[in-house]
Amino acid sequence: MRSLTRVAVCALALMTLGACKPLDDTMVLVFGRSMRDQRSFDPYENTRPAPVNSVPFSAGNYPIADGVVNIGQPEGIDIPPFTQNDLGVPGIGGPVIQAMTNPTNPTSAASLARGEELYQRFCIVCHGPDGVGANANIAQFHPVLPAYNLSGDLVSAYSDAYLYAMIRVGRGLMPEYGSRISHFDRWHVVNYVRQLQAQAGN
Ligand code: HEC
C-alpha cells in the first residue's frame, strides 16, 4: 500500500516536473488537439498588420472644432511634407516649418485636455510631468534629458511650428512621434506644452 502511494506520488511529481508536455501529448492522442495548438502571439511578435491606408481609432485625430467629424488624417488641408533635415535653426525651423501656423485654439479646454492626455502617454516618461527633464522617471538612466527642459526659457522661446515639427520628425536623440500622433493632435500637444511653460512662469 505504502509503495503504491509512493509510485503515485512519483508519477504525479514526474508529470508536474516535466511541465505539461506529456499531458498535452496525451490530450492530442485522446482528443486530437491540445492547448499547445492555438493561435496566440509570442511577446514582441507582430500581429496582423493593419490594412493599407487605414487609420487606427486610437491614433485618430481629435476634431479641430466641436461638431466636426473626426476625419483621421485631415483631407483638404495642406500639410507640407518635411523631414529632420528641414528642422533648420533650433527654435525657428527651416522655411517649410516657418510657413506653418497653429490651426487650433491654444486656450481651448478640449485642446488642452487632449494635449495633456497625449503628453502623458508619449512625453512624460522622458520630459517629466511638468516638462522638467530632471523630474522624469527616465532621468536617472538617461542623464542628458535634464538638459532639455520643455517648460524653461529656451523652449518657451521656440515657435509653435518648431515644437510641432519636433514632435512629428524628432531630433537627435528625440524619437519621432509623427507616426503615432497625428496632425491636429500634435498641435494639441504643443498647446499643452505651452500651458506647462505658463505654469512654470514662462
Ligand atoms: C525617449 C525619450 C523622449 C520622449 C518619449 C520624448 N522626448 Fe523630447 N527629447 C528627448 C531628447 C533626448 C531630446 C534632446 C534632443 C536632441 O538631441 O536635440 C528631446 C528634446 C525635445 C525638445 C527640444 C528641447 C530643446 O531644449 O531643444 C522638445 C520640444 C521635445 N523634446 C518635446 C517632446 C514632446 C512634446 C514629446 C512627446 C510627444 C517628447 N519630446 C517625447 C527625448 C524624448
Boltz pocket constraint, residues with backbone or C-beta under 6 A from the ligand:
constraints:
  - pocket:
      binder: B
      contacts: [[A, 90], [A, 118], [A, 119], [A, 122], [A, 123], [A, 124], [A, 125], [A, 126], [A, 127], [A, 144], [A, 145], [A, 147], [A, 148], [A, 149], [A, 150], [A, 154], [A, 155], [A, 163], [A, 166], [A, 167], [A, 171], [A, 172], [A, 173], [A, 174], [A, 175], [A, 177], [A, 189], [A, 193]]
      max_distance: 6.0
